[in-house]
Amino acid sequence: MGIIRRQGIQSSVLIYTGFALGAFNILVLFPRFLTQEQAGLIFLFVALSKIILGFSTLGTIPTMTKFFPYYKAYLPKGRNDFLFASFVLPLIGFTITTIALLVFKDFFIRKSIEKSALFLDYYYWIIPFSFLFIVFSILEVYSSTNYKTIFPTLLREIGVRAATTFLILAFIAGVIGFPLLIVGYSLMFGVLSLLLLGFLRYRNELDLSFSFSKVTRRMKGSIFSYSSYIYGGVIVAALAENADVLIIGGIAGLANVAVYQTGHFVATIIQVPYRSIAAISSPMLSQAWKDRNIKLVDTIYKKTAINQLLAALFLFGLIWVNMDLLLALLGDNFNGVKEVIFLLGITRVIDLGFGVNSEILNYSKHWRFNFFSYIILVVLFLPATYLLVKEFGFIGSAVANLLSFFLFNAIRFLFLWLKLDLFPFNWKTMALIFIGLFAIICTIFIETNYLYLNCFLKSACFLLLFLVPVWLFQISEDVNQFIRQLRDKYFG
């Protein structure tokens, strides 16, 4: 547990550092030194690669985590084919996906990205970018199964953003043009994969065998069956997270992708606390379901719901009261980004406010319902996004997100309540929502003629109006305990 706790803390620090560097890229460098079409192209590359990853890996990545213990237990060093076997299905899947991208190029362009003219010039670069992204993702999971999580997290959270910063600075300095920037961006994951391979070799964790072992031969049926079932969920999740970018690119163009994704990045900051809370609660939920301790599951459900809602409202409030500073950073060409941040921000607050319902379902005997709920999400999300983007532009996609994720979480909430008698809310939930709204509404009326003074006063006022009632009404036991620990440590 000490290793898990230590690596969890270190990973959280890296994630927040990566977000800070990503904010510098997206909120400072992109608006000033790239056209919106160029920034939109980069966002589109990332979204497409994630969808291609979902289709190409054929469910291999989650399967690796499940079956690695068998390889480790029954195969000696030097004869473990786990890494080799993990690349077989993704290589087959990527070959099929690449053939589809080449054969149906005109169809994809006509149906989805015909208004993203700049993408046509760099269409083929999505193939090496996606391939190297897949290679890195497999190596990352392989490293994690060997309990080496910090260096891969460093590469993904900071390495990717640092490489992006380097390429943009080289572009600003005139060392490279935009075509070379895209080439460098497309090959970036190749460099990161080599670094990760070198790390694994240095730590003596790079176990390579290029022939199928007895474990693979005996378990191939189970592996294939599990991968096939998981595959649908992986595709559904990839579409739910990234299809809106493709739809906006096809209907409204790359410039609108840039505006939407900038707002999306800001709203995603609200979701960062979920990673830590889910990482902590997952093993506890797994053990609770194993022990049939429904009371502990209910306690975790309630605690995560209130703690996540508190964190989400706090971050949303800080972002919203400092909106003037954010808009000043972005400049005049980001009309509509404020509405996107508001709608997607509310979506994230709702999503976190329902607690760790996904993890509760995943570790229970009703885990299949989690998969079907994702199918419902995509069935709602894709047509709603298409219709609303055609009618209202990229703001329509934010509305589709809000409606779809609310219904998605409501369905899970009702299932857990009616089927398992698990209910995450109490009077503290309504009190916290009221405190958050009160703090935001009171703060937004503060105005001065000085931008930075304005932001300082608004932030200070919001912190006071939000944190003091949270403390006095004891909304969260965990937060109050944390504050007491800080008080005793520094003022005791």
C-alpha positions, -999 to +999 in steps of 0.1 A: +000+000+000+030+023+007+041+019-030+006+026-043+001+057-020+036+071-029+032+065-066-004+079-064+009+112-049+037+114-074+014+108-103-010+135-091+019+160-090+029+151-125-007+153-138-012+188-123+022+199-137+012+186-171-021+205-170-002+237-162+021+232-192-009+223-213-026+255-202+005+274-213+004+258-247-033+260-253-042+293-237-010+313-244+010+299-273-017+286-296-039+318-297-008+340-303+013+321-327-009+297-345-039+304-367-071+289-354-071+264-384-036+253-374-045+248-338-077+230-348-056+207-370-036+196-339-067+191-319-082+170-347-051+149-349-053+140-312-091+132-314-087+110-345-057+091-331-077+083-299-105+069-321-081+050-342-065+036-311-099+023-299-106+006-332-070-007-338-061-023-305-090-047-306-095-045-268-058-054-261-049-026-237-074-034-209-068-071-215-031-067-207-038-056-172-061-086-165-039-114-178-004-101-170-003-119-135-006-153-153+024-145-175+044-133-145+035-163-124+042-191-149+069-178-172+106-172-164+126-142-174+137-144-210+108-166-220+079-143-213+061-134-245+036-110-229+049-079-246+053-096-279+018-111-277+003-077-267+014-062-300+000-089-323-037-079-322-030-042-323-008-046-354-035-066-372-061-040-361-040-011-372-032-027-406-070-030-412-076+005-400-049+019-422-063+001-452-097+016-444-082+051-441-065+048-475-093+031-494-121+052-480-102+085-479-125+103-502-156+091-483-142+102-449-133+136-463-166+141-480-187+129-450-168+143-420-140+168-427-147+184-461-148+219-444-114+212-427-093+220-458-060+222-440-065+186-428-065+174-464-029+186-468-018+165-438-042+136-440-016+109-444+004+120-413-024+108-391-012+072-399+023+074-383+009+096-355-017+070-346+007+041-350+033+056-327+005+066-302-006+030-301+030+017-296+035+042-267+001+033-251+010-005-251+044+002-236+028+024-210+004-003-199+032-029-199+053-006-177+023-001-154+017-038-150+053-041-138+045-014-112+066+012-130+041+041-133+060+073-126+082+075-157+054+066-182+032+092-164+060+118-167+063+111-205+025+112-211+016+142-189+047+163-192+067+149-221+039+153-247+033+189-236+070+198-234+075+184-269+046+204-281+060+236-265+094+229-281+079+225-315+058+257-312+088+277-299+109+264-329+080+275-352+079+309-335+116+314-339+114+305-376+136+274-373+108+253-387+077+260-407+042+246-400+047+215-422+077+205-402+059+212-370+032+187-380+059+162-390+076+166-356+042+163-338+034+132-358+067+115-348+066+127-312+053+095-297+081+076-315+107+095-294+087+090-262+084+053-270+121+049-274+126+067-241+102+043-224+119+013-240+152+026-227+138+030-192+124-005-192+157-020-204+176+000-178+152-013-150+156-048-164+119-050-171+120-054-209+113-091-212+112-101-249+104-135-264+093-137-300+076-171-299+042-178-283+045-194-249+025-222-233+005-195-214-005-177-246-014-210-262-035-222-233-052-189-225-058-177-261-094-185-259-100-166-227-079-137-239-098-135-272-132-138-255-124-111-230-108-088-256-139-092-279-162-081-251-140-053-239-135-041-275-170-027-279-166-007-247-133+007-258-147+019-291-178+033-274-157+052-249-134+066-277-164+078-297-180+094-266-149+113-258-137+124-293-165+122-319-176+157-312-143+171-325-148+153-358-184+164-361-174+201-355-145+198-379-168+184-406-197+208-402-181+240-389-144+238-398-110+237-380-112+272-366-143+262-347-126+231-335-098+253-320-123+274-301-143+244-289-113+224-278-098+254-259-130+256-239-130+219-235-095+219-221-104+246-195-135+225-184-114+194-182-094+209-153-126+204-132-123+167-138-087+163-125-097+155-089-117+125-101-085+107-112-071+107-076-105+099-060-111+070-084-076+056-079-081+056-041-116+042-041-113+015-068-093-011-047-116-003-017-147-010-038-132-042-053-125-055-018-159-044-005-178-062-033-156-093-027-166-092+010-202-084+001-199-053+023-227-033+008-226-008+037-190+001+028-199+005-009-227+029+002-203+049+024-178+052-005-206+062-029-218+090-006-183+102+003-171+104-033-202+121-044-199+149-019-161+152-022-162+153-060-191+178-061-172+200-036-140+199-057-159+204-090-179+234-077-147+249-062-128+246-095-157+257-116-163+288-094-126+298-096-126+295-134-159+314-138-150+343-116-117+347-134-133+345-169-123+381-178-086+372-174-090+340-194-107+358-223-080+385-222-054+358-226-072+342-255-078+374-275-106+385-298-110+355-320-126+331-295-162+342-296-183+315-280-156+300-258-172+314-227-204+296-234-185+264-241-167+266-208-199+273-190-218+244-205-190+219-204-181+231-169-216+224-157-214+190-174-182+181-154-198+193-122-228+170-128-206+141-138-185+144-107-215+151-084-229+116-091-198+100-075-178+070-086-209+052-101-187+037-129-163+021-105-191+008-083-207-009-113-174-022-127-165-041-096-200-055-089-217-085-106-236-059-126-205-047-145-221-054-179-246-026-172-217-002-172-209-012-208-245-009-219-248+025-202-219+037-224-237+024-254-268+045-243-245+075-240-231+072-275-266+066-290-278+098-273-246+118-278-237+113-315-271+122-332-276+150-306-242+165-314-247+163-351-281+179-351-272+206-326-239+215-343-257+219-376-282+242-359-260+261-334-224+255-343-199+242-318-220+255-289-245+229-299-219+202-291-215+216-256-253+214-252-253+178-264-226+170-239-246+185-210-278+167-220-262+133-228-240+131-197-269+142-174-291+114-188-261+090-187-255+096-151-292+096-142-296+062-157-267+048-136-280+066-105-315+051-109-300+016-115-279+018-084-307+032-063-335+008-075-315-023-080-290-021-051-306+005-028-275+028-031-282+065-028-254+091-029-272+123-019-283+139+014-290+174+028-253+183+024-256+179-014-283+206-016-264+228+009-232+225-011-250+235-043-265+265-026-231+275-011-215+273-046-242+293-063-242+319-036-204+323-037-203+326-075-233+350-078-220+373-050-185+374-065-193+381-101-207+416-092-172+427-080-158+450-107-128+474-109-110+490-138-079+469-133-080+434-147-055+417-123-068+435-092-103+424-103-092+388-105-075+389-071-105+404-054-129+380-070-108+350-062-104+361-026-141+367-022-151+334-037-126+315-016-140+332+016-177+327+006-172+291-004-147+276+020-160+292+052-195+278+050-181+244+038-160+243+070-188+256+093-215+233+080-190+203+079-201+195+044-172+170+039-156+151+068-125+145+047-120+182+039-126+193+075-101+167+087-075+179+061-080+215+072-076+205+109-044+187+100-030+218+083-041+240+112-024+217+138+008+214+117+013+251+110-006+269+137-008+243+165 
